[in-house]
Amino acid sequence: MKNLSKYLKHWYYFLISILFFIGLAVLYIMYATPVYKVTATILIQDDKKGDGLLKQTAFSDLNMFHTVKNVDNEIQLLKSYNLLERVFKQLSLDSRYYTDGTFREKEIYGRDVPVKVAISKLYNGAYDTEPKIVILDDSTFTYIADKGERAVTYSFGQLIREPQYECRVLKTSTFKLTNKPIYFKFNNLKSMARAYANGRLEIAPVIKDANTISLGVNDAISQRGIDILNTLITAYNQNNVESKSKLALATIQFIDDRIKYLGKDLSAVEQNVAQYKQNNMVTDVNADAQVNLHRADDYSSELGKIDLQLKMLDATESYFDQSVNQSTLVPSTLAIQDGTLSALINRYNSLQLDYQNLLGVNEPNNPLVINAKQQLINLKQSIQENLRNIKKGLQLSYNNLASNTARFESKVKTVPTIERELLQRNRQQDVKESLFAYLVQKREETALSLTAAQTDAQVINSPNTGDGPDSPKKPLILLYSFILGLIVPAFIIQGKDHLNKKVQHVSELKLLPSVRILGELSHSKDKMSLVVKKGSRTNISELFKYIRVNLNCDATNGASRVLMVTSSMQGEGKTFVSLNLGATLALTDKNVVLLEFDLRKPDLLKRLKIDSQPGITDYLSSEDTNLSDIITPSGVAANLWVIGSGKLPQDPSEELLNPKLDQLFEALKKKFDYIIIDTSPVGLVADAFSFERHVDATLYVVRYNYTNKMYLNTIEDIFKNSKLTNPMIVLNDARPENLENYGYASTDYVYSE
């Protein structure tokens, strides 16, 4: 409660501080540019997990576009400099536009911009300029290239040539006349792309090990942030579609080459059959030959298919062996009926696309690029090993079929040679035709799949903003300003207490061992030295009366009470306390005498406006001076007397060792009820210690906001070692912030260890 009261006494400081900081917060909110948080959520479709729509189409058996997506790689692609720069170019963000607002310069965008700057060329220093446009009418405007430069009138669409740039100012679809000037600045799209990639664009997975990605961007204009995210998602999908199209086009080219080659073979076979029939006039085939040749034909057909697969295997092996094809896509092996090989080649093509995309965004020594390249090398080795295994198996099948074919063909020898040869030619023609038809069908399917290629990013939550700007957060700023308004004055008050070397509160004295607090005296606006008078009801006079009560001033058995008043340094009010304490005691009809024993800087008589006259030093140094000669009425009360210091001695310390000092006190005790000694400060000289044998109690004056804290060690030493008789502290000049119980003197405080 004491610490709280210390702050409550300065409540007006807190009020002013709170109003000040809330005012600053309001000004900041008024002038700060609001920033909106735009967010979106997309799903990166993975065909292997069934996310893609391709599995539901009629061409899903092709298995060409089924790829596994790595979320980390896709995030890197979304943050790629090239993709972001492409987005900014599409949105024409190479320039920004501003106009004068109520409290600050206001940026405008989209439909709010009446004109558009079409940049032709940019040179050094263009990004440091801030041109201004003032629309005059529907066809002309005033152009100021930079601050301080002259204004030039141009027509819309006219080329503007400046040392730093060349541009044209065009009217937009939302053009309208306005009196406000329009400022614009050029943007470095490459720097913008780097800034967005390095932090301004926030992209992260929504859930770990999931294909859902959250995109976020902060922008002063919410619509621009929405446009950036929408365009980014569209550009990303277009990029993926283009990658898939490359694979499909490569496959189509490969099939076209095989169709062209097979077409020549088929044409040659057909011509051979026609020529043979014409030469031999063949019209029909014997039924028995048909039965014998039927099974041979089946085996021959299988031999043809295996032969085609072996050729395609050779072509695929040759494709991998050629160094020129190391960074291109592998055409699909449509004729090879092996699921493992198809999966490996599709995986290889998918990794090749990812590798090329990563290489376009990152340096070759990037860990992601190196990892993708190593995966390609490993996968290539697996494919080559698989090709060799398939080739071995097909070769064995081919040998078995050839053996069976030879066995059945031996039966045909009984058939006339012409008929047999005709059937052989027809068989070759059928095989070529079936293979040709198969390739044509697959080419059409691949072409149709090219048009059906779908986007990889499916929008779950479209780009949108919250109910208001993300910053500045008005309630939070006002709360912080209110808290700051409380903290700053508290720190100042606390710091002031720590930095202040003066005694501020009674608690500082209570920390000293065995210190006894006699009472507190409030600050008096009255400049008079004497504040205690008969009939006085002032606050400070009542405080002196409480000190009198605390002293237990009633003398026992008529014995005199000797009180000494001292302090640590000059100016703490010991003479003031001595004088008013004497006046307070005199009000009880007791005889009181004040001794001006400050033999260095006496001030008692001066305060009572009594002229200098023989005093203590005269009595001690002269046998002719009697006690009655030095006692003077105070003029304050009938029973209050005063003895001045007299002539100031050269060595006051030696003077206090005079044997007549004992006689002086013995004589005064017989004549007066109370003897009050106003002595020199103990913090400067040791005079006060000379009175220890005569004193019954010592009043040690400490003045608030005046007594230096370094004297607390002196006070502690006096109380701890009992260097003064019955010492008690009187706190002087207490103001409201110092008083423990303001209004009346405190009770008798005693603090001990």
Secondary structure as UniProt FT lines:
FT   HELIX           2..8
FT   TURN            9..10
FT   HELIX           11..31
FT   STRAND          35..44
FT   HELIX           47..49
FT   HELIX           53..56
FT   TURN            58..59
FT   HELIX           60..62
FT   HELIX           71..78
FT   HELIX           81..90
FT   TURN            91..94
FT   STRAND          95..100
FT   STRAND          105..108
FT   HELIX           110..112
FT   STRAND          115..122
FT   TURN            124..125
FT   HELIX           126..128
FT   STRAND          132..135
FT   STRAND          140..144
FT   TURN            147..148
FT   STRAND          151..155
FT   TURN            156..157
FT   STRAND          159..161
FT   STRAND          165..171
FT   TURN            173..174
FT   STRAND          182..186
FT   HELIX           189..195
FT   HELIX           196..200
FT   STRAND          201..205
FT   TURN            208..209
FT   STRAND          212..219
FT   HELIX           222..280
FT   HELIX           287..321
FT   HELIX           323..325
FT   TURN            326..327
FT   TURN            334..335
FT   HELIX           339..361
FT   TURN            364..365
FT   HELIX           367..411
FT   HELIX           412..414
FT   HELIX           417..451
FT   STRAND          457..464
FT   HELIX           474..499
FT   HELIX           506..510
FT   TURN            513..514
FT   STRAND          516..522
FT   TURN            534..535
FT   HELIX           539..550
FT   TURN            551..552
FT   TURN            557..558
FT   STRAND          561..567
FT   TURN            570..571
FT   HELIX           574..586
FT   TURN            587..589
FT   STRAND          592..597
FT   HELIX           604..607
FT   TURN            608..609
FT   HELIX           616..621
FT   TURN            623..624
FT   HELIX           627..630
FT   STRAND          631..633
FT   TURN            638..639
FT   STRAND          640..643
FT   HELIX           652..655
FT   TURN            656..657
FT   HELIX           660..671
FT   STRAND          674..679
FT   TURN            682..684
FT   HELIX           687..691
FT   TURN            692..694
FT   STRAND          697..703
FT   TURN            704..706
FT   HELIX           709..711
FT   HELIX           712..721
FT   STRAND          727..734
FT   TURN            736..738
FT   TURN            742..743
FT   STRAND          749..750
//
